[in-house]
Amino acid sequence: MDLPVQQFRTKAEQAYLDLFETAEDALPGARDPFVSGLRAKAIGAYGRLGLPHRRVEAWKYTDLRARLTEVNPLVKADGAAVSEAELGQALGAEIASLPAYRLVVVEGDLRADLSDLAGLKSAGVEAVSLARALEKPPVWLKRTLAQVNPRADDAVLALNAALMTGGIALRIGEGVILDKPVHLIQLDGVGDPASIFTRNVVVAETGSAATLVESFGSLGLRLLQRNAATELRIGAKAAVKHVKVQRDRDDAFHLSTWLVELGADARYDAFQFSTGASLTRNQVYLCFAGEGSAADISGAFLLRARQHCDTTLLVEHRVPRCTSRELFKGVLDGEARGVFQGKIIVSPGAQKTDGKQMAGALLLSETAEFDSKPELEIFADDVVCGHGSTSGQIDEELLFYLEARGIPESQARALLIQAFVGEALEKVEDEALREALGHASADWLGVRVE
């Protein structure tokens, strides 16, 4: 595919090219032909594309070129000690203490001292630092890295592939059914402003079942620009539940991409929860590669002040008899802006497709904004597809009803907001995880959960 040539570059766009040129020889896997070739192809694609802007249809509501005027240097992990108390402060106590196989990545560096690598190995899961794996990539990683539902027209993803310095490579063996979630905790550090490029590669082999929780949080005072990607290849009859909790500092940039491919009769249930960062862009590219599979992608975002959160989904039904569902709820206060873009594409021959999506927003102020653009592209005739979008303010009649029964106004508003978000939270089947997310939403509201 020929990509358009970027004729003019802003200071930030050129800074990424300079960053790559300076760091190229020191990046993980620099001496491996496969890795170096992948990086060269990726930076070439970025050089032709430049940073996305409002004239790029998929970015019309999130002008990254205008918002990103300075580029921070690449992070340098210093191996600083991290305590359990700091984990609780960064993520929230309930999220940090989830019963799980823990993998902790600090500034892109897998911290074995904080992780349960032995527990995962005994459970039949291969887990290794991506930086280490890139030095001598195993065959399964070569077959997966940058190969899962690749996107040739995504500059943010191209930058991630070019500059990835850390993350996790995870392979769940055939028939392995994990008894508790894998909790991948990704943290920044304390120090000067920095850019972090992490990539996680997850392969769930035939008949396996696992829950993957990705948590993002801040340890302190670093002004952060984060670009994170996760690739998931889900084999035939495998099932993966995938939850993301994003609680970065309110001045951070958080760019996240999920690339997902489902085999035959596979199941994928995903949930995204976002409250942090000045600018958040959550991208999900999912394709059905085998018949009879199902995916449910849901989420909630809670924003205030001038926060901006963009959720963009592209679900491709390439084969027959697959089902997809999307439900996102947003709560916006102050001058916050929420964006939902969801596109379902049904390819020719993908008969018996069942695809539906819904997005809703609750506006707590007159200056908040919600932009929604659901789309369907259908090239088959035997399908059931639909989409919808709503936005509005708190129902004053319901508010009056609660106040008339002695509930203070602030508490009544919080209850109505939690009920609105709760429809999305109910998509999370794991009870402990659902309760932890409930606590996180209550923290945002400033109310107590009994």
C-alpha positions as CSV (number, residue, x, y, z in Angstrom):
1,M,0.0,0.0,0.0
2,D,1.4,3.4,-1.0
3,L,1.2,5.9,1.7
4,P,0.9,9.7,1.1
5,V,4.0,11.7,1.5
6,Q,4.1,14.2,4.3
7,Q,5.3,17.5,2.6
8,F,5.6,19.7,5.7
9,R,6.6,18.7,9.2
10,T,5.9,20.5,12.4
11,K,8.6,20.8,15.1
12,A,7.1,17.8,17.0
13,E,6.8,15.6,13.9
14,Q,10.4,16.2,13.1
15,A,11.4,15.6,16.7
16,Y,10.1,12.0,16.6
17,L,12.3,11.3,13.5
18,D,15.2,12.8,15.3
19,L,14.4,10.8,18.4
20,F,14.5,7.6,16.4
21,E,17.8,8.5,14.6
22,T,19.5,9.3,17.9
23,A,18.2,6.2,19.8
24,E,18.1,3.6,16.9
25,D,21.4,1.8,17.7
26,A,20.5,1.5,21.4
27,L,16.9,0.2,21.0
28,P,16.2,-3.4,22.0
29,G,16.9,-5.8,19.2
30,A,19.0,-3.3,17.2
31,R,21.3,-6.1,16.0
32,D,18.5,-8.5,15.0
33,P,17.6,-8.2,11.3
34,F,13.9,-9.0,11.9
35,V,13.5,-6.3,14.6
36,S,15.7,-3.7,12.9
37,G,13.8,-4.2,9.6
38,L,10.4,-3.9,11.4
39,R,11.6,-0.6,13.0
40,A,12.9,0.8,9.7
41,K,9.6,0.0,8.0
42,A,7.6,1.6,10.8
43,I,9.6,4.9,11.0
44,G,9.4,5.1,7.2
45,A,5.6,4.8,7.4
46,Y,5.5,7.5,10.1
47,G,7.7,9.8,8.0
48,R,5.2,9.6,5.2
49,L,2.1,10.0,7.4
50,G,3.1,12.6,10.0
51,L,1.1,13.1,13.1
52,P,-2.7,12.7,12.6
53,H,-4.8,15.9,12.4
54,R,-8.4,16.9,12.0
55,R,-8.3,16.5,8.2
56,V,-7.7,12.8,8.8
57,E,-11.2,11.4,9.1
58,A,-10.4,9.0,12.0
59,W,-8.9,11.9,13.9
60,K,-11.3,14.7,13.1
61,Y,-12.2,15.2,16.7
62,T,-8.7,14.8,18.1
63,D,-6.2,16.9,16.3
64,L,-3.0,15.4,17.7
65,R,-0.7,17.5,15.5
66,A,-2.2,20.7,17.1
67,R,-2.2,19.3,20.6
68,L,1.3,17.7,20.6
69,T,3.7,20.6,20.2
70,E,6.7,19.3,22.2
71,V,8.2,15.8,22.2
72,N,9.7,14.5,25.5
73,P,13.0,12.5,25.4
74,L,12.8,8.7,25.6
75,V,12.5,7.4,29.2
76,K,15.4,5.9,30.9
77,A,14.4,3.3,33.5
78,D,16.5,3.7,36.7
79,G,15.3,0.7,38.6
80,A,14.0,2.7,41.5
81,A,12.4,0.8,44.4
82,V,8.6,0.7,44.3
83,S,6.6,-0.1,47.4
84,E,3.2,-1.7,47.8
85,A,1.9,1.6,49.2
86,E,3.1,3.4,46.0
87,L,1.3,0.9,43.9
88,G,-1.9,1.5,45.8
89,Q,-1.5,5.3,45.4
90,A,-0.8,5.0,41.7
91,L,-3.7,2.6,40.8
92,G,-6.1,2.8,43.7
93,A,-5.9,0.3,46.6
94,E,-8.6,-2.0,45.2
95,I,-7.1,-2.3,41.7
96,A,-3.5,-2.8,43.1
97,S,-4.6,-5.5,45.5
98,L,-6.5,-7.6,43.0
99,P,-5.8,-11.4,43.4
100,A,-3.8,-12.0,40.2
101,Y,-0.5,-13.1,38.6
102,R,1.2,-9.8,38.7
103,L,3.6,-8.4,36.1
104,V,4.9,-4.9,36.9
105,V,6.5,-2.7,34.2
106,V,8.1,0.5,35.4
107,E,9.1,3.0,32.7
108,G,9.0,0.1,30.2
109,D,11.1,-2.2,32.3
110,L,9.8,-5.5,33.6
111,R,10.5,-5.7,37.3
112,A,11.1,-9.3,38.2
113,D,11.2,-8.3,41.9
114,L,7.6,-7.1,41.8
115,S,6.3,-9.8,39.4
116,D,5.0,-13.3,39.7
117,L,7.0,-14.9,36.9
118,A,7.4,-18.2,38.6
119,G,3.6,-18.5,39.2
120,L,2.9,-17.9,35.6
121,K,5.5,-20.4,34.4
122,S,4.0,-23.1,36.7
123,A,0.6,-22.3,35.3
124,G,1.7,-22.9,31.7
125,V,2.3,-19.3,30.6
126,E,5.5,-18.0,29.0
127,A,6.1,-14.4,30.1
128,V,9.2,-12.4,29.3
129,S,10.2,-8.8,29.0
130,L,9.7,-7.6,25.4
131,A,13.0,-5.8,25.5
132,R,14.8,-9.1,26.3
133,A,12.7,-11.0,23.7
134,L,13.6,-8.5,21.0
135,E,17.3,-9.3,21.3
136,K,16.7,-12.8,20.0
137,P,13.0,-13.2,19.1
138,P,11.6,-16.7,19.4
139,V,9.6,-18.0,16.4
140,W,6.2,-17.4,18.0
141,L,7.0,-13.8,18.6
142,K,8.2,-13.2,15.0
143,R,4.9,-14.7,13.8
144,T,3.0,-12.3,16.0
145,L,4.8,-9.0,16.5
146,A,3.3,-6.3,14.2
147,Q,1.4,-9.1,12.4
148,V,-1.9,-9.1,14.3
149,N,-4.4,-7.1,12.3
150,P,-1.7,-4.7,11.1
151,R,-2.7,-1.1,10.1
152,A,-0.5,0.6,7.5
153,D,-2.2,4.0,7.8
154,D,-1.8,4.6,11.6
155,A,1.0,7.0,12.5
156,V,0.6,6.5,16.2
157,L,1.0,2.7,15.9
158,A,3.9,3.2,13.5
159,L,5.7,5.3,16.1
160,N,5.1,2.6,18.7
161,A,6.6,-0.1,16.5
162,A,9.6,2.1,15.7
163,L,10.4,3.2,19.2
164,M,9.1,0.4,21.5
165,T,11.5,-0.1,24.3
166,G,9.6,-2.4,26.7
167,G,6.5,-4.3,27.6
168,I,5.6,-7.9,27.9
169,A,5.6,-10.9,25.6
170,L,3.0,-13.4,26.8
171,R,2.1,-16.9,25.5
172,I,-0.7,-18.8,27.1
173,G,-0.2,-22.5,26.2
174,E,-2.7,-24.7,24.4
175,G,-5.5,-25.7,26.7
176,V,-4.2,-23.7,29.6
177,I,-7.0,-22.2,31.7
178,L,-5.8,-19.7,34.3
179,D,-7.3,-19.7,37.7
180,K,-6.8,-15.9,38.3
181,P,-6.1,-12.9,36.1
182,V,-2.8,-11.8,34.8
183,H,-2.4,-8.2,36.0
184,L,-0.1,-6.1,33.9
185,I,0.8,-3.0,35.8
186,Q,2.4,-0.2,33.8
187,L,3.8,2.8,35.7
188,D,5.7,5.9,35.0
189,G,8.4,7.2,37.4
190,V,9.6,10.3,39.0
191,G,11.9,12.8,37.2
192,D,12.1,14.9,34.1
193,P,9.4,14.8,31.3
194,A,9.7,11.6,29.2
195,S,8.1,9.6,26.4
196,I,7.3,5.9,27.0
197,F,6.7,3.5,24.1
198,T,5.6,0.1,25.3
199,R,4.2,-2.9,23.4
200,N,2.6,-6.1,24.7
201,V,2.3,-9.2,22.6
202,V,-0.2,-11.8,23.8
203,V,-0.9,-15.2,22.2
204,A,-3.7,-17.3,23.6
205,E,-3.3,-20.7,22.0
206,T,-6.1,-23.1,21.1
207,G,-8.6,-23.9,23.8
208,S,-6.9,-21.6,26.4
209,A,-8.7,-19.2,28.7
210,A,-7.4,-16.1,30.6
211,T,-8.2,-12.7,32.0
212,L,-5.7,-9.9,31.3
213,V,-5.9,-6.7,33.3
214,E,-3.8,-3.7,32.1
215,S,-3.5,-0.9,34.7
216,F,-1.8,2.4,34.0
217,G,-0.8,4.7,36.8
218,S,1.6,7.4,37.9
219,L,4.2,7.1,40.7
220,G,4.9,10.8,40.9
221,L,6.0,14.0,39.2
222,R,7.0,13.0,35.7
223,L,5.3,14.8,32.8
224,L,4.5,11.8,30.6
225,Q,3.8,11.1,26.9
226,R,2.7,7.5,26.7
227,N,2.3,5.4,23.6
228,A,1.2,1.9,24.4
229,A,0.1,-1.0,22.2
230,T,-1.2,-4.5,22.9
231,E,-1.5,-7.2,20.3
232,L,-3.7,-10.2,21.0
233,R,-3.9,-13.3,18.8
234,I,-6.7,-15.5,20.2
235,G,-6.7,-19.0,18.9
236,A,-9.6,-21.3,18.0
237,K,-11.9,-22.0,20.9
238,A,-9.9,-19.8,23.2
239,A,-11.4,-17.1,25.5
240,V,-9.8,-13.9,26.7
241,K,-11.2,-11.3,29.0
242,H,-9.3,-8.0,28.7
243,V,-9.7,-5.0,31.1
244,K,-7.8,-1.7,31.0
245,V,-7.7,0.8,33.8
246,Q,-6.2,4.1,32.9
247,R,-5.4,6.5,35.8
248,D,-2.4,8.4,34.6
249,R,-1.7,11.9,35.9
250,D,-4.1,14.6,34.6
251,D,-1.4,16.3,32.6
252,A,-0.3,13.2,30.8
253,F,-0.8,12.2,27.1
254,H,-2.1,8.6,26.8
255,L,-2.2,7.0,23.3
256,S,-3.3,3.4,23.4
257,T,-3.9,0.8,20.6
258,W,-5.3,-2.7,20.9
259,L,-4.9,-5.0,17.9
260,V,-7.0,-8.1,18.2
261,E,-7.5,-11.2,15.9
262,L,-10.0,-14.0,16.8
263,G,-9.8,-17.5,15.5
264,A,-12.8,-19.8,15.0
265,D,-15.2,-20.2,17.9
266,A,-13.1,-17.8,20.0
267,R,-14.4,-15.4,22.6
268,Y,-13.1,-11.9,23.5
269,D,-14.6,-9.7,26.2
270,A,-13.0,-6.3,26.7
271,F,-13.6,-3.3,29.0
272,Q,-11.8,0.0,29.2
273,F,-12.0,2.4,32.2
274,S,-10.5,5.9,31.9
275,T,-10.3,8.8,34.3
276,G,-6.8,10.1,34.0
277,A,-4.6,12.1,31.4
278,S,-5.1,15.4,29.7
279,L,-5.5,13.7,26.4
280,T,-6.5,10.0,25.9
281,R,-6.9,8.2,22.7
282,N,-8.0,4.6,23.0
283,Q,-8.0,2.7,19.7
284,V,-9.3,-0.8,19.2
285,Y,-8.8,-2.6,15.8
286,L,-10.5,-6.1,15.9
287,C,-11.0,-8.6,13.2
288,F,-12.8,-11.9,13.0
289,A,-10.5,-14.4,11.2
290,G,-12.4,-17.5,12.1
291,E,-16.1,-18.4,12.0
292,G,-18.4,-18.6,15.0
293,S,-16.6,-16.1,17.2
294,A,-17.9,-13.4,19.5
295,A,-16.5,-10.1,20.9
296,D,-17.9,-7.7,23.4
297,I,-16.0,-4.3,23.8
298,S,-17.3,-1.9,26.4
299,G,-16.1,0.9,28.6
300,A,-16.6,4.0,30.7
301,F,-14.8,7.3,30.8
302,L,-15.1,9.9,33.5
303,L,-13.7,13.3,32.7
304,R,-13.6,16.8,34.2
305,A,-11.9,20.2,33.7
306,R,-10.5,20.2,30.1
307,Q,-9.7,16.5,29.8
308,H,-10.2,14.9,26.4
309,C,-10.9,11.2,25.8
310,D,-11.3,9.7,22.3
311,T,-12.5,6.1,21.9
312,T,-12.2,4.8,18.4
313,L,-13.2,1.3,17.4
314,L,-12.9,-0.6,14.1
315,V,-14.5,-4.0,14.1
316,E,-14.1,-6.1,10.9
317,H,-16.4,-9.1,10.3
318,R,-14.4,-10.9,7.6
319,V,-16.0,-14.3,8.0
320,P,-19.5,-15.6,8.6
321,R,-21.4,-16.3,11.8
322,C,-19.7,-13.9,14.2
323,T,-21.2,-11.5,16.8
324,S,-19.9,-8.2,18.1
325,R,-21.3,-5.8,20.7
326,E,-20.0,-2.4,21.8
327,L,-21.3,-0.3,24.7
328,F,-19.5,2.8,26.0
329,K,-20.7,5.3,28.7
330,G,-19.1,8.7,29.4
331,V,-19.5,11.2,32.2
332,L,-18.3,14.7,31.3
333,D,-17.9,17.7,33.6
334,G,-16.4,21.2,33.3
335,E,-15.1,21.7,29.8
336,A,-14.3,18.0,29.2
337,R,-14.7,16.5,25.8
338,G,-15.6,12.9,25.0
339,V,-15.4,11.2,21.6
340,F,-16.8,7.9,20.4
341,Q,-16.1,6.6,16.9
342,G,-17.3,3.1,16.2
343,K,-17.2,1.5,12.8
344,I,-18.5,-2.0,12.0
345,I,-17.4,-3.4,8.6
346,V,-19.1,-6.5,7.2
347,S,-17.2,-8.0,4.3
348,P,-18.7,-9.7,1.3
349,G,-19.4,-13.3,2.3
350,A,-19.6,-12.6,6.0
351,Q,-23.2,-13.8,6.2
352,K,-25.0,-14.3,9.5
353,T,-23.1,-11.4,11.1
354,D,-24.7,-9.9,14.2
355,G,-23.2,-6.5,15.1
356,K,-24.5,-3.8,17.4
357,Q,-23.0,-0.7,19.1
358,M,-24.2,1.9,21.5
359,A,-22.6,5.0,23.1
360,G,-24.0,7.4,25.7
361,A,-22.8,10.4,27.6
362,L,-24.0,12.2,30.7
363,L,-23.2,15.9,30.5
364,L,-22.8,17.5,34.0
365,S,-22.1,21.0,32.7
366,E,-23.2,23.2,29.8
367,T,-19.6,23.5,28.6
368,A,-19.0,19.7,28.3
369,E,-19.0,18.2,24.9
370,F,-19.7,14.7,23.5
371,D,-19.0,13.8,19.8
372,S,-20.3,10.5,18.6
373,K,-19.9,8.9,15.1
374,P,-21.2,5.4,14.8
375,E,-20.9,3.8,11.4
376,L,-21.8,0.7,9.5
377,E,-20.4,-0.6,6.2
378,I,-22.2,-3.7,5.1
379,F,-21.3,-5.7,2.0
380,A,-23.4,-8.8,2.8
381,D,-27.1,-9.3,2.7
382,D,-27.9,-11.8,5.5
383,V,-26.9,-9.7,8.6
384,V,-28.4,-8.1,11.7
385,C,-26.6,-4.8,12.5
386,G,-27.4,-1.6,14.3
387,H,-26.0,1.4,16.2
388,G,-27.1,4.2,18.4
389,S,-25.9,7.2,20.4
390,T,-27.4,9.3,23.2
391,S,-26.4,12.3,25.3
392,G,-28.1,14.4,27.9
393,Q,-28.1,15.8,31.4
394,I,-29.2,14.3,34.7
395,D,-32.9,13.6,34.8
396,E,-34.3,16.3,37.1
397,E,-37.4,14.2,37.9
398,L,-35.3,11.3,39.1
399,L,-33.1,13.8,41.1
400,F,-36.2,15.3,42.7
401,Y,-37.6,11.8,43.5
402,L,-34.4,10.9,45.4
403,E,-34.2,14.3,47.2
404,A,-37.9,13.9,48.2
405,R,-36.9,10.7,50.1
406,G,-34.3,12.5,52.2
407,I,-31.2,11.9,50.1
408,P,-29.0,15.0,49.9
409,E,-28.6,16.5,46.4
410,S,-24.9,15.7,46.1
411,Q,-25.4,12.1,47.1
412,A,-28.5,11.8,44.8
413,R,-26.5,13.1,41.8
414,A,-23.7,10.6,42.6
415,L,-26.1,7.7,42.8
416,L,-27.6,8.7,39.4
417,I,-24.2,9.0,37.8
418,Q,-23.1,5.6,39.2
419,A,-26.3,4.0,37.9
420,F,-25.6,5.5,34.4
421,V,-22.0,4.1,34.4
422,G,-23.1,0.9,36.1
423,E,-24.7,-0.4,32.9
424,A,-21.3,-0.6,31.3
425,L,-19.6,-1.9,34.5
426,E,-22.0,-4.8,34.6
427,K,-20.2,-6.1,31.5
428,V,-17.2,-7.0,33.7
429,E,-18.0,-10.6,34.9
430,D,-15.2,-10.9,37.5
431,E,-16.8,-9.8,40.7
432,A,-13.7,-8.5,42.4
433,L,-12.6,-6.6,39.3
434,R,-16.1,-5.1,38.9
435,E,-16.1,-4.0,42.5
436,A,-12.7,-2.4,42.1
437,L,-13.9,-0.5,39.1
438,G,-16.9,0.6,41.1
439,H,-14.6,2.0,43.8
440,A,-12.6,3.8,41.1
441,S,-15.7,5.5,39.8
442,A,-16.7,6.4,43.3
443,D,-13.2,7.9,43.9
444,W,-13.8,10.1,40.9
445,L,-17.1,11.2,42.2
446,G,-15.8,11.8,45.7
447,V,-18.3,9.5,47.4
448,R,-17.9,6.6,49.7
449,V,-18.8,3.1,48.6
450,E,-19.9,0.8,51.4
